[in-house]
């Protein structure tokens, strides 16, 4: 998983300029957007603490949502009602 600059800063609870000044390596994509791998980012900057109110059961933003997955999630939710 890679982060864009703003995402990297948010993942560490830092300002973008702080991340940019860090000693981490990243790459630029064809549009010139800077990306850094999570392992490289967290080698230098620890992850930010998650707020206690954050829903940790939610699927990650980059999780694929296809019809089979949605059907399975609906079935499991119905079982727990």
TORMISE-855356 format. One record per atom (N, C-alpha, C): atom name; residue in one letter; x, y, z; residue number from 0. Coordinates in nm, 4 decimals, decimal comma, m for minus. Layout:
N
   name   resn         px         py         pz   resi
     CA      A          X          Y          Z    NUM
...
# end
This chain:
81
   name   resn         px         py         pz   resi
      N      X     0,0853    m0,1172     0,0000      0
     CA      X     0,0000     0,0000     0,0000      0
      C      X     0,0897     0,1232     0,0000      0
      N      X     0,0587     0,2169    m0,0841      1
     CA      X     0,1355     0,3403    m0,0852      1
      C      X     0,0452     0,4568    m0,0488      1
      N      X     0,1084     0,5600     0,0036      2
     CA      X     0,0399     0,6821     0,0430      2
      C      X     0,0821     0,7966    m0,0472      2
      N      X    m0,0117     0,8843    m0,0783      3
     CA      X     0,0220     1,0142    m0,1357      3
      C      X     0,0688     1,1007    m0,0180      3
      N      X     0,1259     1,2159    m0,0446      4
     CA      X     0,1836     1,2982     0,0608      4
      C      X     0,0830     1,3321     0,1706      4
      N      X    m0,0349     1,3790     0,1353      5
     CA      X    m0,1350     1,4158     0,2358      5
      C      X    m0,1786     1,2943     0,3174      5
      N      X    m0,1941     1,1798     0,2515      6
     CA      X    m0,2317     1,0569     0,3219      6
      C      X    m0,1212     1,0125     0,4173      6
      N      X     0,0038     1,0244     0,3730      7
     CA      X     0,1174     0,9872     0,4574      7
      C      X     0,1210     1,0746     0,5824      7
      N      X     0,1008     1,2040     0,5644      8
     CA      X     0,1003     1,2952     0,6784      8
      C      X    m0,0123     1,2606     0,7755      8
      N      X    m0,1308     1,2339     0,7235      9
     CA      X    m0,2439     1,1992     0,8088      9
      C      X    m0,2205     1,0667     0,8814      9
      N      X    m0,1585     0,9713     0,8151     10
     CA      X    m0,1330     0,8407     0,8761     10
      C      X    m0,0392     0,8509     0,9954     10
      N      X     0,0427     0,9549     0,9968     11
     CA      X     0,1387     0,9739     1,1057     11
      C      X     0,0992     1,0874     1,1992     11
      N      X    m0,0084     1,1571     1,1673     12
     CA      X    m0,0509     1,2700     1,2488     12
      C      X     0,0443     1,3878     1,2384     12
      N      X     0,1024     1,4061     1,1202     13
     CA      X     0,2015     1,5110     1,0984     13
      C      X     0,1574     1,6066     0,9895     13
      N      X     0,2283     1,7156     0,9783     14
     CA      X     0,2075     1,8096     0,8692     14
      C      X     0,2791     1,7573     0,7449     14
      N      X     0,2279     1,7909     0,6275     15
     CA      X     0,2903     1,7449     0,5026     15
      C      X     0,4355     1,7886     0,4931     15
      N      X     0,4670     1,9088     0,5381     16
     CA      X     0,6046     1,9567     0,5280     16
      C      X     0,6995     1,8745     0,6141     16
      N      X     0,6512     1,8235     0,7265     17
     CA      X     0,7337     1,7389     0,8121     17
      C      X     0,7662     1,6078     0,7426     17
      N      X     0,6665     1,5491     0,6788     18
     CA      X     0,6887     1,4233     0,6067     18
      C      X     0,7828     1,4471     0,4898     18
      N      X     0,7634     1,5556     0,4203     19
     CA      X     0,8454     1,5868     0,3032     19
      C      X     0,9924     1,6057     0,3421     19
      N      X     1,0174     1,6592     0,4624     20
     CA      X     1,1539     1,6813     0,5093     20
      C      X     1,2170     1,5563     0,5685     20
      N      X     1,1366     1,4516     0,5906     21
     CA      X     1,1880     1,3290     0,6499     21
      C      X     1,2827     1,2559     0,5569     21
      N      X     1,3558     1,1628     0,6120     22
     CA      X     1,4527     1,0874     0,5329     22
      C      X     1,3878     0,9591     0,4838     22
      N      X     1,2891     0,9748     0,3975     23
     CA      X     1,2204     0,8602     0,3395     23
      C      X     1,2255     0,8694     0,1880     23
      N      X     1,2251     0,7562     0,1252     24
     CA      X     1,2277     0,7556    m0,0210     24
      C      X     1,0882     0,7273    m0,0740     24
      N      X     1,0570     0,7905    m0,1833     25
     CA      X     0,9291     0,7724    m0,2477     25
      C      X     0,9465     0,7808    m0,3981     25
      N      X     0,8362     0,7744    m0,4682     26
     CA      X     0,8395     0,7834    m0,6134     26
      C      X     0,7333     0,8820    m0,6601     26
      N      X     0,7504     0,9307    m0,7811     27
     CA      X     0,6498     1,0152    m0,8450     27
      C      X     0,5828     0,9323    m0,9538     27
      N      X     0,4497     0,9405    m0,9615     28
     CA      X     0,3797     0,8698    m1,0677     28
      C      X     0,3812     0,9541    m1,1955     28
      N      X     0,3123     0,9064    m1,2980     29
     CA      X     0,3143     0,9754    m1,4276     29
      C      X     0,2511     1,1140    m1,4230     29
      N      X     0,1714     1,1413    m1,3178     30
     CA      X     0,1109     1,2734    m1,3021     30
      C      X     0,1919     1,3637    m1,2095     30
      N      X     0,3031     1,3111    m1,1602     31
     CA      X     0,3873     1,3890    m1,0718     31
      C      X     0,3483     1,3829    m0,9253     31
      N      X     0,2549     1,2947    m0,8913     32
     CA      X     0,2110     1,2804    m0,7523     32
      C      X     0,3114     1,1920    m0,6791     32
      N      X     0,3562     1,2390    m0,5627     33
     CA      X     0,4546     1,1669    m0,4834     33
      C      X     0,3864     1,0571    m0,4039     33
      N      X     0,4459     0,9384    m0,4000     34
     CA      X     0,3941     0,8247    m0,3241     34
      C      X     0,5062     0,7632    m0,2422     34
      N      X     0,4708     0,7139    m0,1259     35
     CA      X     0,5663     0,6436    m0,0398     35
      C      X     0,4977     0,5176     0,0114     35
      N      X     0,5721     0,4088     0,0161     36
     CA      X     0,5184     0,2837     0,0696     36
      C      X     0,5008     0,2969     0,2206     36
      N      X     0,3980     0,2318     0,2736     37
     CA      X     0,3686     0,2399     0,4164     37
      C      X     0,4874     0,1936     0,5001     37
      N      X     0,5528     0,0866     0,4596     38
     CA      X     0,6661     0,0361     0,5380     38
      C      X     0,7797     0,1382     0,5433     38
      N      X     0,8036     0,2076     0,4345     39
     CA      X     0,9080     0,3104     0,4310     39
      C      X     0,8676     0,4298     0,5175     39
      N      X     0,7426     0,4712     0,5096     40
     CA      X     0,6945     0,5835     0,5895     40
      C      X     0,7086     0,5544     0,7378     40
      N      X     0,6623     0,4356     0,7798     41
     CA      X     0,6605     0,4028     0,9218     41
      C      X     0,7970     0,3565     0,9730     41
      N      X     0,8929     0,3415     0,8836     42
     CA      X     1,0305     0,3174     0,9259     42
      C      X     1,0836     0,4418     0,9964     42
      N      X     1,0374     0,5590     0,9534     43
     CA      X     1,0842     0,6862     1,0081     43
      C      X     0,9814     0,7479     1,1027     43
      N      X     0,8555     0,7455     1,0645     44
     CA      X     0,7498     0,8088     1,1426     44
      C      X     0,6517     0,7030     1,1927     44
      N      X     0,6284     0,6954     1,3237     45
     CA      X     0,5325     0,5969     1,3756     45
      C      X     0,3895     0,6335     1,3332     45
      N      X     0,3043     0,5311     1,3210     46
     CA      X     0,1640     0,5594     1,2871     46
      C      X     0,0986     0,6435     1,3965     46
      N      X     0,0049     0,7256     1,3564     47
     CA      X    m0,0717     0,8058     1,4524     47
      C      X    m0,1646     0,7131     1,5289     47
      N      X    m0,1895     0,7475     1,6522     48
     CA      X    m0,2843     0,6705     1,7325     48
      C      X    m0,4234     0,6876     1,6739     48
      N      X    m0,4986     0,5798     1,6720     49
     CA      X    m0,6356     0,5861     1,6196     49
      C      X    m0,7277     0,6416     1,7268     49
      N      X    m0,8201     0,7291     1,6895     50
     CA      X    m0,9177     0,7791     1,7871     50
      C      X    m1,0024     0,6651     1,8417     50
      N      X    m1,0388     0,6724     1,9666     51
     CA      X    m1,1185     0,5675     2,0294     51
      C      X    m1,2548     0,5523     1,9644     51
      N      X    m1,3056     0,6577     1,9013     52
     CA      X    m1,4387     0,6518     1,8409     52
      C      X    m1,4358     0,5967     1,6990     52
      N      X    m1,3177     0,5714     1,6443     53
     CA      X    m1,3087     0,5225     1,5071     53
      C      X    m1,3611     0,3798     1,4983     53
      N      X    m1,4369     0,3507     1,3961     54
     CA      X    m1,4929     0,2174     1,3745     54
      C      X    m1,3851     0,1277     1,3155     54
      N      X    m1,3297     0,0387     1,3983     55
     CA      X    m1,2225    m0,0487     1,3511     55
      C      X    m1,2760    m0,1720     1,2800     55
      N      X    m1,4081    m0,1890     1,2752     56
     CA      X    m1,4653    m0,3043     1,2058     56
      C      X    m1,4945    m0,2738     1,0598     56
      N      X    m1,4845    m0,1494     1,0202     57
     CA      X    m1,5131    m0,1112     0,8820     57
      C      X    m1,4041    m0,1629     0,7891     57
      N      X    m1,4420    m0,1914     0,6675     58
     CA      X    m1,3457    m0,2371     0,5677     58
      C      X    m1,2516    m0,1230     0,5321     58
      N      X    m1,1275    m0,1548     0,5011     59
     CA      X    m1,0353    m0,0496     0,4573     59
      C      X    m1,0882     0,0201     0,3330     59
      N      X    m1,0495     0,1473     0,3149     60
     CA      X    m1,0986     0,2227     0,1996     60
      C      X    m1,0615     0,1588     0,0677     60
      N      X    m0,9497     0,0888     0,0634     61
     CA      X    m0,9068     0,0323    m0,0631     61
      C      X    m0,9502    m0,1134    m0,0808     61
      N      X    m1,0389    m0,1639     0,0077     62
     CA      X    m1,0868    m0,3012    m0,0049     62
      C      X    m1,1813    m0,3113    m0,1250     62
      N      X    m1,1664    m0,4161    m0,2057     63
     CA      X    m1,2556    m0,4307    m0,3206     63
      C      X    m1,3977    m0,4609    m0,2743     63
      N      X    m1,4935    m0,4015    m0,3375     64
     CA      X    m1,6343    m0,4260    m0,3056     64
      C      X    m1,7010    m0,4815    m0,4303     64
      N      X    m1,7078    m0,6132    m0,4391     65
     CA      X    m1,7744    m0,6743    m0,5530     65
      C      X    m1,9073    m0,7343    m0,5071     65
      N      X    m1,9840    m0,7865    m0,5983     66
     CA      X    m2,1171    m0,8379    m0,5671     66
      C      X    m2,1111    m0,9532    m0,4678     66
      N      X    m2,0150    m1,0445    m0,4819     67
     CA      X    m2,0042    m1,1585    m0,3915     67
      C      X    m1,9707    m1,1126    m0,2495     67
      N      X    m1,8815    m1,0163    m0,2380     68
     CA      X    m1,8453    m0,9641    m0,1062     68
      C      X    m1,9646    m0,8946    m0,0420     68
      N      X    m2,0342    m0,8137    m0,1191     69
     CA      X    m2,1518    m0,7436    m0,0661     69
      C      X    m2,2593    m0,8412    m0,0219     69
      N      X    m2,2798    m0,9485    m0,0967     70
     CA      X    m2,3793    m1,0489    m0,0597     70
      C      X    m2,3407    m1,1178     0,0703     70
      N      X    m2,2135    m1,1518     0,0847     71
     CA      X    m2,1666    m1,2167     0,2062     71
      C      X    m2,1797    m1,1249     0,3267     71
      N      X    m2,1456    m0,9998     0,3106     72
     CA      X    m2,1585    m0,9032     0,4203     72
      C      X    m2,3051    m0,8899     0,4605     72
      N      X    m2,3944    m0,8815     0,3646     73
     CA      X    m2,5382    m0,8704     0,3954     73
      C      X    m2,5881    m0,9939     0,4697     73
      N      X    m2,5450    m1,1105     0,4255     74
     CA      X    m2,5859    m1,2352     0,4910     74
      C      X    m2,5372    m1,2390     0,6357     74
      N      X    m2,4142    m1,2016     0,6589     75
     CA      X    m2,3597    m1,2022     0,7942     75
      C      X    m2,4281    m1,1004     0,8835     75
      N      X    m2,4603    m0,9848     0,8287     76
     CA      X    m2,5327    m0,8841     0,9080     76
      C      X    m2,6713    m0,9341     0,9445     76
      N      X    m2,7392    m1,0017     0,8515     77
     CA      X    m2,8718    m1,0555     0,8798     77
      C      X    m2,8670    m1,1596     0,9920     77
      N      X    m2,7631    m1,2392     0,9958     78
     CA      X    m2,7490    m1,3429     1,0987     78
      C      X    m2,7344    m1,2822     1,2382     78
      N      X    m2,6765    m1,1629     1,2462     79
     CA      X    m2,6484    m1,1025     1,3752     79
      C      X    m2,7567    m1,0063     1,4214     79
      N      X    m2,8659    m1,0004     1,3515     80
     CA      X    m2,9750    m0,9094     1,3919     80
      C      X    m3,0712    m0,9784     1,4819     80
# end
